[in-house]
Amino acid sequence: AHQCRWVVQMRYAMPNPELINGVWHLRLHVPKDVAPAARGKTLQVPVGDTLRPAKVGDVVKVSLRTKAYDEAKKRFTNALAAIERQWEAFRKGPESIPHRTLVALAGEYYREIVSIVDDEPGETEVWEAVRGLHDRLDANVEARRNWYAGRADALFATHGLNADEASRLRLIEELHS
């Protein structure tokens, strides 16, 4: 008795950088289990030394901001890892973030701001304007939330955290203090 065995190979294409108009991009299909929670949201994707927003639809697409393939591969790897962390966070659902983590995230923001003015602090008038802005944000909770919301969301996204609203508001207050 001769037995036939059929072997079916399923191939899943590994994502790779895509060349669009001479510039490399990351283009990734959104996993079906993540799509309902993620669709319409904006991810913060690390590209080089900056975070780039990427709107979630059926796919996520973000420019890697380079024409060099070797650099695109490096940026693609980092961006893909960050997006996959964000998919995991969507799968888990919103969670309460511990105070210690919120303080660490605020510290990251602080170090980023300090590094900008570390070598050259700038003119007195600029610091007076910054102080005035800080005072206005102190007096207006809604303005404070609007001012820091994008940065709070970016910090959570960078670390693959899907924060509940209470944690988000607590981080905003930490960023302001």
C-alpha positions in Angstrom: 0.0 0.0 0.0 1.6 3.2 -1.2 0.8 6.2 0.9 0.8 9.7 -0.5 1.5 12.6 1.8 0.8 16.1 0.7 2.8 18.8 2.3 1.4 22.2 2.2 3.8 25.0 2.9 2.3 28.2 4.1 4.4 31.2 3.5 4.1 34.3 5.5 5.9 37.2 4.1 8.2 38.8 6.6 7.8 42.5 6.5 10.6 44.4 4.9 11.2 48.1 4.1 9.3 49.3 1.1 10.7 51.8 -1.4 8.1 54.5 -2.2 9.1 57.5 -4.4 12.8 56.9 -3.6 12.3 56.9 0.2 12.1 53.8 2.3 8.9 53.1 4.4 7.6 50.7 6.9 4.2 49.3 5.7 2.6 46.7 7.9 -0.8 45.0 8.0 -2.6 45.4 11.3 -3.2 42.0 13.0 -6.9 41.0 12.9 -7.0 40.6 16.7 -5.6 44.1 17.3 -7.6 45.9 14.6 -10.8 46.7 16.6 -8.8 48.3 19.4 -6.2 50.0 17.3 -8.1 51.3 14.3 -8.2 55.0 14.2 -5.5 55.4 16.8 -2.1 57.1 16.1 1.0 55.2 17.0 4.3 56.9 17.9 7.0 55.1 15.9 10.7 55.6 16.5 12.4 56.6 13.3 16.1 57.5 13.7 16.2 59.9 16.7 12.6 61.0 16.5 9.1 59.7 17.0 6.9 59.8 14.0 3.1 59.5 14.1 1.5 56.6 12.2 -2.3 56.4 11.9 -3.7 52.9 12.2 -6.1 51.7 9.5 -5.9 48.3 7.7 -2.2 49.0 7.5 0.3 51.2 9.4 2.6 53.1 7.1 5.4 55.4 8.2 8.4 56.9 6.3 11.8 55.7 7.5 13.1 59.1 6.2 16.0 57.7 4.3 17.0 56.8 0.8 19.8 54.5 2.0 18.8 50.8 2.2 21.3 49.9 5.0 20.0 52.7 7.2 16.4 51.8 6.3 16.9 48.2 7.5 18.2 49.5 10.9 15.3 52.0 11.3 12.8 49.4 10.1 13.9 46.9 12.7 13.5 49.4 15.6 10.2 50.7 14.2 8.8 47.2 13.8 9.8 46.2 17.3 8.1 49.3 18.7 4.9 48.6 16.7 4.8 45.0 17.9 5.1 46.2 21.5 2.2 48.5 20.9 0.2 45.6 19.4 0.8 43.6 22.6 -0.4 46.6 24.7 -3.6 46.7 22.6 -4.1 43.0 23.1 -3.8 43.4 26.9 -6.2 46.3 27.0 -5.8 49.5 29.1 -4.1 49.0 32.4 -3.2 51.0 35.5 0.4 52.1 35.4 2.3 52.1 38.7 3.4 55.5 40.1 7.1 54.4 39.9 6.7 53.9 36.1 5.0 57.3 35.7 7.8 59.0 37.6 10.4 57.2 35.4 8.6 58.3 32.2 8.4 61.9 33.5 12.1 61.7 34.3 12.8 60.6 30.7 10.9 63.7 29.5 12.8 66.0 31.9 16.2 64.6 30.7 15.1 65.2 27.1 14.2 68.8 27.8 17.4 69.5 29.8 19.5 68.0 27.0 18.1 70.6 24.6 19.2 73.6 26.7 22.2 72.0 28.4 24.9 73.5 26.3 23.2 76.8 25.5 20.4 77.9 27.8 19.2 80.7 25.5 18.0 84.2 26.1 16.3 85.5 29.2 13.2 86.5 27.2 12.7 82.9 26.1 12.9 81.7 29.8 10.4 84.4 30.8 8.0 83.2 28.1 8.5 79.5 29.2 7.8 80.6 32.8 4.6 82.5 31.7 3.4 79.4 29.8 4.1 77.2 32.9 2.1 79.6 35.1 -0.9 79.6 32.6 -0.8 75.8 32.6 -0.7 75.8 36.4 -4.0 77.8 36.4 -5.8 75.8 33.8 -6.2 72.0 34.1 -7.8 71.6 30.7 -5.0 73.6 29.0 -2.4 71.5 30.9 -4.0 68.3 29.8 -4.0 69.4 26.1 -0.4 70.7 26.3 1.1 67.4 27.6 -1.3 64.8 26.2 0.6 64.1 23.0 3.9 63.7 24.9 2.3 61.4 27.5 0.8 59.3 24.8 4.2 59.1 23.0 5.9 58.0 26.2 3.4 55.3 26.8 3.6 54.1 23.2 7.4 54.1 23.1 7.4 51.8 26.1 4.5 49.6 24.8 2.1 50.7 27.5 -1.6 50.9 27.0 -2.5 53.2 29.9 -5.9 53.7 31.4 -7.3 57.2 31.5 -6.4 57.7 35.2 -2.8 56.7 34.6 -2.7 59.1 31.6 -3.9 62.0 33.7 -1.4 61.2 36.4 1.4 61.2 33.9 0.3 64.5 32.6 0.5 65.9 36.1 4.0 64.4 36.5 5.2 65.9 33.3 4.0 69.3 34.4 5.5 69.2 37.9 
